Amino acid sequence: MAPAGKALHLVHSHAKAGAIPGTVDLSVADGDDTAFGQALFPVPAEDPNDPLQWPKWKKLMILAICSLYSFLSNTSLLGPAVYIVIFAEDLNITPVVASQLISYPNLVYGCGTLITVPMYLKFGRRPIMLLSIAFYMGGLIGCSRSTSYGSLMACRLIHTFASGVCEALPVQLVNDIFFLHERGTKLGIYTVCLCWGATGGLYAGYMLNAGYSWRLFFYVEAAFARLLFILAFLFVEETSYKRATPGSVLDDSDSDGRKVFSQAEVEKNAAAAEHVEVQTLVPPRRSFLQTLKPWSAIDHDQEFFMTAARSFTYFLVPSVFWVISTYGIYIGLGALVFNYTFPVLILAPPYNWKPENVGLLALANIVGYALAVPFTFTSDRLAAYLTRKNGNIREAEMRLGVLLPAIIIAPIGLIVYGVTAQNKLHWFGLFAGPALTNFSSYFMFTFVLAYAIDSYEANTSEMLIAMCIGKQIISFAFGLYLLDWVVQSGYVVIISGIFMAVTLVNNLAVIGFMFFGKRIRTFYAGTWLAKLHQRTIKQPGMTA
């Protein structure tokens, strides 16, 4: 029960998931809490320890810390790209070999989720996050002390493997602690922090400009990692939680042996026995000290190896594959294509910039995403509006309309960049092209991912593994032989031609999913693959 003298408001909802994944009935019943005039989904438990019941400040603090981690991990991954020539000189290797200090860590950054995601499902979000930050910090310190290509590569792989959990964990936490109507906006906040991580080259370049060694960059990153560890230890509580399904009883007891009943169970009992008063027993909220324990209960229902293995089946799910291709293409463009070619272009005639100014390309990243951020709320608002028009029945595709302008903006940016590079036009084109592409990528990153989660929410973690592995492989392929391709065929053919065409085709999938997305979901729901996924669905998380 709530403490005496203190009113405890728990959120209530009677929203219902439809038979087809991605369809939800958000009709409002008496006593429901609402947003945009619609019932909240998922339906929270009658328990203040349910992450959906946590206070707003707590949720936003967790989102802020995860977003900061994503920003730092991405700056440490991509920032050293401006040091490729310097690495080659200091370590006595060729620039092509030096570029592998970016390419291979980039591959490991995403593929590490094959291990880290099953780990946080099995052992809890909190302990794996703390452990990953510790290894991230250790790898950065090792990079700062490395004196050979081999040792630097090893330490780069350690800190990128550890921090690669940022490719999945923040999305998982958004899914754990926020309601459906909030996810587009909250994923947008995480996305912009992750994407602004590509500005790492700006800070790395100006450390050189100030006369410092490339080692300072890793020292600074390690210092921020220590701060991040402290914040995570204090505020990132375990978010995994086994929520009772409608009509069931939560198998949970507090220290006084009190059972926690779902709202649906209470109503069912009350209807069956009109003259019997049914009282909902609510456990107390965990104390701050209780939330600080660095370990969580082991979830014995989660199968470590099978979770990893099943994730590959999600490559066959259309919306998940679209996320994979979208992220892979735009990461390949923003993190590798522009970062690899810009230094080569800007240091040569007719531009002849100094090496320490190469990091200024990050300004295109900052401007592009800054112009897109004000539109973060649009997909949630559009979906709510279309849901009202549809009799409060929510369809996953209802947020996709905001992606229509982004379809053409990114291809235009690639044309501008490739033509400017090929014909040595004014340097402004080398900034305008990436800025336009980054503007478009913000929409594609955020709302394509939100659409996939809305469509197939049950096994979000396995979907995230597939997404992370697939997109890193695609982006890795974009950058591996990029410089050779450009030398052989030119910037217009490779960037304004091939890369632009691939991006445009991927973007046009928006229209296909808007009109045929529900049919695809309906068809998929009857396939053997859907039945396999249905059999392997686990209750999300464990009760810590």
C-alpha positions in Angstrom: 0.0 0.0 0.0 1.1 3.6 -0.3 2.7 5.1 2.7 0.3 6.7 5.1 -0.3 10.4 4.4 1.2 10.2 1.0 -0.9 9.8 -2.1 0.6 7.4 -4.6 -0.7 7.7 -8.1 -0.2 4.7 -10.3 -0.8 4.9 -14.0 -3.8 2.9 -15.3 -4.7 1.8 -18.8 -7.0 -0.6 -20.6 -5.2 -0.5 -24.0 -5.1 -3.8 -25.9 -2.6 -5.2 -28.3 -4.3 -6.4 -31.5 -4.0 -9.9 -33.1 -1.6 -8.5 -35.7 1.7 -7.2 -34.3 1.8 -3.4 -34.6 -1.9 -2.8 -34.2 -3.1 -1.5 -30.8 -6.5 -0.5 -29.5 -6.0 2.8 -27.5 -9.6 3.3 -26.6 -10.1 5.0 -23.2 -12.0 3.4 -20.4 -13.0 5.1 -17.1 -10.1 5.7 -14.8 -7.5 5.5 -17.6 -4.5 7.9 -17.8 -4.3 9.2 -21.3 -2.0 11.0 -23.7 -3.3 12.8 -26.8 -6.8 11.6 -25.7 -5.7 7.9 -26.0 -5.0 5.1 -23.5 -1.4 4.4 -22.6 0.4 1.3 -24.0 2.0 -0.9 -22.8 -0.3 -1.4 -19.9 1.7 -0.9 -16.6 1.5 -3.1 -13.5 0.1 -2.0 -10.2 3.6 -1.6 -8.9 5.7 1.5 -8.4 8.7 -0.6 -9.3 7.4 -1.1 -12.8 9.7 1.2 -14.9 6.6 2.5 -16.7 5.4 3.8 -13.3 8.7 5.6 -12.4 8.7 9.4 -12.1 9.4 11.4 -15.1 12.7 12.8 -13.8 14.0 9.3 -13.3 13.2 8.2 -16.9 14.7 11.4 -18.3 17.9 11.0 -16.3 18.3 7.4 -17.6 17.7 8.6 -21.1 20.2 11.5 -20.7 23.0 9.1 -19.3 22.5 6.6 -22.1 22.5 9.4 -24.7 25.7 10.8 -23.3 27.3 7.3 -23.4 26.2 7.0 -27.1 27.7 10.4 -27.9 31.0 9.6 -26.2 31.3 6.1 -27.7 30.7 7.4 -31.2 33.2 10.3 -30.8 35.8 7.8 -29.6 35.0 5.5 -32.5 35.1 8.1 -35.3 37.2 11.0 -33.9 40.5 9.3 -34.7 39.6 9.3 -38.4 41.4 12.7 -38.7 44.6 11.1 -37.4 44.9 8.6 -40.3 47.9 10.4 -41.9 49.4 11.0 -38.5 49.0 7.4 -37.5 50.7 6.3 -40.7 53.7 8.5 -39.9 54.0 7.7 -36.2 53.4 4.0 -36.5 55.3 3.5 -39.8 52.4 2.2 -41.8 50.5 3.2 -45.0 47.4 5.4 -44.8 45.3 2.5 -46.1 46.5 0.3 -43.2 46.0 3.3 -40.8 42.4 3.6 -42.0 41.8 0.1 -40.6 42.1 1.6 -37.2 38.7 3.1 -38.0 37.1 0.4 -40.2 37.6 -2.7 -38.0 36.6 -1.0 -34.8 33.5 0.3 -36.6 32.7 -3.3 -37.6 33.2 -4.6 -34.0 31.2 -1.7 -32.6 27.9 -3.2 -33.9 28.7 -6.9 -34.1 29.6 -7.0 -30.4 25.9 -6.8 -29.6 25.8 -10.5 -30.5 27.3 -11.0 -27.1 26.3 -7.9 -25.1 22.6 -8.1 -25.8 22.1 -11.7 -24.6 24.3 -10.7 -21.6 22.0 -7.9 -20.5 18.9 -10.0 -21.1 20.4 -12.8 -18.9 22.1 -10.7 -16.2 20.3 -7.4 -16.3 20.6 -4.0 -18.0 22.4 -2.3 -15.1 25.3 -4.7 -14.5 26.1 -5.0 -18.2 26.0 -1.2 -18.7 28.4 -0.6 -15.7 30.7 -3.4 -17.0 30.8 -2.0 -20.5 31.7 1.5 -19.3 34.5 0.0 -17.2 36.0 -1.8 -20.2 35.3 1.2 -22.4 37.4 3.3 -20.1 40.2 0.7 -19.9 40.4 0.5 -23.7 40.7 4.2 -24.0 43.5 4.4 -21.5 45.3 1.6 -23.4 44.9 3.6 -26.7 46.5 6.6 -25.1 49.6 4.6 -24.1 50.0 2.5 -27.3 53.2 2.7 -29.2 52.6 0.2 -32.0 49.9 -0.5 -34.6 49.1 -3.8 -33.0 48.6 -2.5 -29.5 46.6 0.5 -30.7 44.3 -1.8 -32.8 43.8 -4.2 -29.8 42.8 -1.3 -27.5 40.6 0.2 -30.2 38.8 -3.1 -30.5 38.4 -3.4 -26.7 36.8 0.1 -26.2 34.6 -0.2 -29.3 33.4 -3.7 -28.5 32.5 -2.6 -24.9 30.8 0.6 -25.9 29.0 -1.0 -28.8 26.3 -1.9 -26.4 25.1 1.7 -27.0 23.9 0.4 -30.3 21.2 -1.6 -28.6 20.8 -0.8 -24.9 19.5 2.8 -25.1 16.8 1.6 -27.5 16.0 -1.2 -25.1 15.7 1.2 -22.2 13.4 3.5 -24.2 11.2 0.4 -24.8 11.4 -0.5 -21.1 10.5 2.8 -19.5 8.5 4.9 -22.0 5.0 4.5 -23.4 4.2 4.0 -27.1 3.2 7.7 -27.6 6.6 8.9 -26.3 9.0 6.6 -28.2 9.5 8.6 -31.4 10.5 11.7 -29.4 12.7 9.8 -27.0 14.4 7.8 -29.7 15.0 11.1 -31.5 16.9 12.4 -28.4 19.1 9.3 -28.3 19.6 9.4 -32.1 20.8 13.0 -32.3 23.3 12.3 -29.5 24.6 9.2 -31.3 24.8 11.1 -34.6 26.5 14.1 -33.1 29.1 11.7 -31.9 30.4 11.9 -35.5 31.7 15.4 -34.5 34.5 13.6 -32.7 36.8 14.6 -35.6 36.2 18.3 -34.8 37.6 17.9 -31.2 40.4 15.6 -32.3 41.5 18.0 -35.0 41.6 21.0 -32.7 43.6 19.2 -30.1 46.2 18.9 -32.9 45.8 22.5 -33.7 46.6 23.4 -30.1 49.9 21.5 -30.4 48.9 18.4 -28.5 49.5 14.8 -29.5 46.7 12.5 -30.7 47.1 10.7 -27.4 45.3 13.6 -25.6 42.1 12.7 -27.4 42.0 9.3 -25.7 43.0 10.8 -22.3 40.0 13.2 -22.6 37.6 10.5 -23.6 38.8 8.3 -20.7 38.1 11.2 -18.3 34.6 11.5 -19.5 34.2 7.8 -19.2 35.0 8.0 -15.5 32.3 10.7 -15.1 29.8 8.6 -17.0 30.5 5.5 -14.8 29.7 7.6 -11.7 26.4 8.9 -13.2 25.4 5.4 -14.4 26.1 3.9 -11.0 24.0 6.5 -9.2 21.0 6.8 -11.5 20.6 3.9 -14.0 18.4 1.5 -12.1 17.6 -1.9 -13.4 14.8 -1.5 -16.0 14.0 -5.1 -16.8 10.7 -6.1 -15.3 8.3 -9.1 -15.6 4.9 -7.5 -16.2 1.8 -9.6 -15.6 -0.3 -10.3 -18.7 -4.0 -9.4 -18.5 -5.9 -11.7 -16.1 -2.8 -13.0 -14.4 -1.1 -12.4 -11.1 2.4 -11.1 -10.8 4.6 -13.8 -9.3 6.3 -11.3 -7.0 6.5 -10.6 -3.3 8.1 -7.9 -1.3 9.9 -8.3 2.0 6.5 -8.5 3.8 5.3 -11.4 1.6 2.6 -9.3 -0.2 1.5 -10.4 -3.6 1.2 -7.8 -6.4 -1.9 -8.2 -8.5 -2.5 -6.8 -12.0 -5.3 -4.3 -12.4 -7.1 -6.7 -14.8 -6.9 -9.5 -12.2 -8.4 -7.2 -9.5 -11.3 -6.2 -11.8 -11.9 -9.9 -12.8 -12.1 -10.9 -9.1 -14.4 -7.9 -8.3 -16.8 -8.8 -11.0 -16.9 -12.5 -9.9 -17.7 -11.6 -6.3 -19.7 -8.4 -6.1 -20.0 -8.5 -2.3 -16.3 -9.2 -1.7 -14.1 -6.2 -1.5 -10.9 -6.8 -3.4 -7.9 -4.7 -2.4 -4.9 -4.1 -4.5 -1.7 -4.6 -2.5 1.0 -2.4 -3.8 4.6 -2.9 -2.6 6.7 0.1 -1.6 9.1 1.7 -4.1 12.6 0.5 -3.7 14.8 2.8 -1.7 17.7 4.7 -3.4 20.2 2.5 -1.7 18.5 -0.6 -3.0 18.7 0.7 -6.5 22.5 1.0 -6.2 23.3 -2.6 -6.1 25.5 -3.3 -9.2 24.0 -6.7 -9.9 20.6 -7.9 -10.9 18.8 -11.2 -10.6 19.7 -13.8 -13.3 16.8 -14.5 -15.7 16.9 -18.3 -16.1 14.2 -18.1 -18.8 16.6 -16.3 -21.2 18.7 -18.6 -23.4 22.0 -16.9 -24.0 23.1 -18.7 -27.2 19.6 -19.2 -28.7 18.9 -15.5 -28.3 22.0 -14.8 -30.4 21.1 -17.5 -32.9 17.4 -16.5 -33.3 18.4 -12.9 -34.0 19.6 -13.9 -37.5 16.1 -14.9 -38.4 15.0 -11.3 -38.2 16.9 -10.5 -41.3 13.9 -12.0 -43.0 11.4 -9.6 -41.4 10.8 -6.8 -43.9 10.7 -3.8 -41.5 13.8 -5.1 -39.6 15.7 -5.5 -42.9 14.7 -1.9 -43.8 16.2 -0.6 -40.5 19.4 -2.6 -41.3 19.8 -1.2 -44.8 18.9 2.4 -43.7 21.3 2.5 -40.8 24.0 0.7 -42.8 23.8 3.1 -45.7 23.6 6.3 -43.7 26.4 5.3 -41.3 28.5 4.3 -44.2 27.9 7.7 -45.8 28.2 9.9 -42.7 30.8 8.1 -40.7 33.0 6.7 -43.5 32.4 8.1 -46.9 32.5 11.8 -45.9 35.2 11.3 -43.2 37.5 9.4 -45.5 37.2 11.6 -48.6 37.0 15.0 -47.0 40.6 15.1 -45.7 42.0 13.9 -49.0 40.0 16.6 -50.8 40.5 19.6 -48.5 44.3 19.1 -48.0 44.9 19.1 -51.7 44.8 21.9 -54.3 42.8 24.1 -54.8 41.8 24.2 -51.1 45.1 23.5 -49.4 43.7 23.5 -45.9 45.9 22.7 -42.9 45.6 19.2 -41.4 44.3 20.5 -38.1 41.3 22.0 -39.8 40.1 18.7 -41.3 37.8 18.2 -38.3 35.7 21.2 -39.4 33.6 18.7 -41.5 31.9 18.1 -38.2 30.1 21.4 -38.6 28.1 19.9 -41.4 27.1 17.2 -39.0 26.1 19.7 -36.3 24.1 21.9 -38.7 22.4 19.1 -40.4 21.1 17.5 -37.2 20.4 20.8 -35.5 18.0 21.7 -38.3 16.3 18.3 -37.9 16.0 18.2 -34.1 13.0 20.6 -33.9 11.0 18.0 -35.8 11.6 15.2 -33.3 8.1 15.2 -31.9 6.4 15.0 -35.4 6.0 11.3 -35.7 4.4 10.9 -32.3 2.0 13.7 -33.0 1.2 12.5 -36.5 0.6 9.0 -35.3 -1.7 10.3 -32.5 -3.7 12.3 -35.0 -4.2 9.4 -37.4 -5.1 7.1 -34.5 -7.9 9.5 -33.5 -9.2 9.5 -37.1 -9.0 5.7 -37.1 -11.3 5.2 -34.0 -8.3 5.0 -31.6 -6.9 2.0 -33.4 -3.2 2.6 -33.8 -1.3 1.1 -36.7 2.5 1.1 -36.7 2.7 2.8 -40.2 1.0 5.9 -38.9 4.3 7.6 -38.0 5.9 7.1 -41.4 4.4 10.2 -43.2 7.0 12.5 -41.6 9.7 10.6 -43.6 8.5 11.8 -47.0 10.6 15.0 -47.3 13.7 13.0 -46.3 13.3 10.7 -49.3 14.9 13.2 -51.7 17.0 15.4 -49.5 19.8 12.9 -48.9 20.2 12.0 -52.6 20.5 15.7 -53.4 23.2 16.1 -50.7 25.2 13.2 -52.3 24.9 14.8 -55.7 26.2 18.1 -54.4 29.1 16.5 -52.6 30.2 14.3 -55.5 30.0 17.0 -58.1 31.8 19.5 -55.9 34.6 17.0 -55.2 35.0 15.8 -58.8 35.1 19.4 -60.3 37.0 21.1 -57.4 34.2 23.6 -56.9 33.8 26.0 -53.9 34.5 24.2 -50.6 31.0 25.2 -49.4 29.7 22.2 -51.5 31.8 19.8 -49.4 29.9 21.0 -46.3 26.4 21.5 -47.9 26.3 17.9 -49.2 27.0 16.2 -45.9 24.6 18.6 -44.1 21.7 17.7 -46.3 22.5 14.0 -46.0 22.7 14.3 -42.2 19.4 16.2 -42.0 17.7 13.4 -43.9 19.5 10.6 -41.9 18.1 11.9 -38.6 14.6 11.3 -39.8 15.5 7.9 -41.3 17.5 6.7 -38.2 14.8 7.7 -35.7 11.5 6.9 -37.2 12.4 3.8 -39.3 13.7 2.3 -36.0 10.6 3.4 -34.1 8.4 1.8 -36.8 10.2 -1.5 -36.5 9.8 -1.6 -32.8 6.1 -0.6 -33.0 5.6 -3.4 -35.6 7.3 -6.3 -33.7 7.7 -5.2 -30.0 7.7 -8.7 -28.4 11.3 -9.7 -29.2 12.9 -6.2 -29.4 16.2 -7.4 -28.1 16.7 -10.1 -30.8 15.7 -7.5 -33.4 18.3 -5.1 -32.1 21.1 -7.8 -32.5 20.1 -8.3 -36.1 19.9 -4.6 -36.8 23.3 -3.9 -35.2 25.2 -6.7 -37.0 23.6 -6.0 -40.4 24.1 -2.2 -40.4 27.7 -2.5 -39.3 28.5 -5.0 -42.1 26.9 -2.7 -44.7 28.6 0.4 -43.4 31.9 -1.5 -43.2 31.5 -2.4 -46.9 31.0 1.2 -47.8 34.3 2.3 -46.3 36.6 -0.6 -46.8 37.7 0.1 -50.4 36.2 3.5 -50.8 39.4 5.4 -51.5 40.4 2.9 -54.2 37.0 3.1 -55.8 37.2 6.9 -55.9 40.6 6.8 -57.5 39.5 4.3 -60.1 36.1 5.8 -61.0 35.8 9.3 -59.6 33.6 11.0 -57.1 30.7 11.6 -59.4 30.4 7.9 -60.4 30.8 6.5 -56.9 29.1 9.1 -54.6 26.8 11.0 -56.9 25.9 8.0 -58.9 26.1 4.6 -57.2 25.8 5.7 -53.5 23.0 8.1 -54.4 21.0 5.5 -56.3 21.3 3.0 -53.5 20.2 5.6 -51.0 17.2 6.7 -53.1 16.0 3.2 -53.6 16.2 2.5 -49.8 14.4 5.7 -49.1 11.5 5.0 -51.5 10.7 2.0 -49.3 8.9 4.5 -47.1 6.1 4.7 -49.6 5.8 1.0 -49.9 5.5 0.5 -46.1 3.0 3.4 -45.8 0.6 1.7 -48.2 1.4 -2.0 -47.8 2.9 -2.2 -44.3 -0.1 -3.6 -42.5 -0.6 -6.2 -45.3 3.0 -7.2 -44.8 2.5 -7.5 -41.1 -0.7 -9.5 -41.6 1.0 -11.9 -44.0 4.1 -12.2 -41.8 1.9 -13.1 -38.7 0.8 -16.3 -40.5 4.2 -17.5 -41.6 6.4 -20.2 -40.0 8.9 -17.5 -39.0 6.3 -15.6 -37.0 5.2 -18.8 -35.3 8.9 -19.5 -34.4 9.3 -16.0 -32.9 6.0 -16.4 -31.1 7.1 -19.6 -29.4 10.4 -18.0 -28.3 8.9 -14.8 -26.9 9.9 -14.3 -23.2 8.4 -12.0 -20.7 10.5 -8.9 -20.9 13.3 -8.9 -18.3 13.3 -10.1 -14.7 12.1 -8.7 -11.4 15.2 -7.4 -9.8 
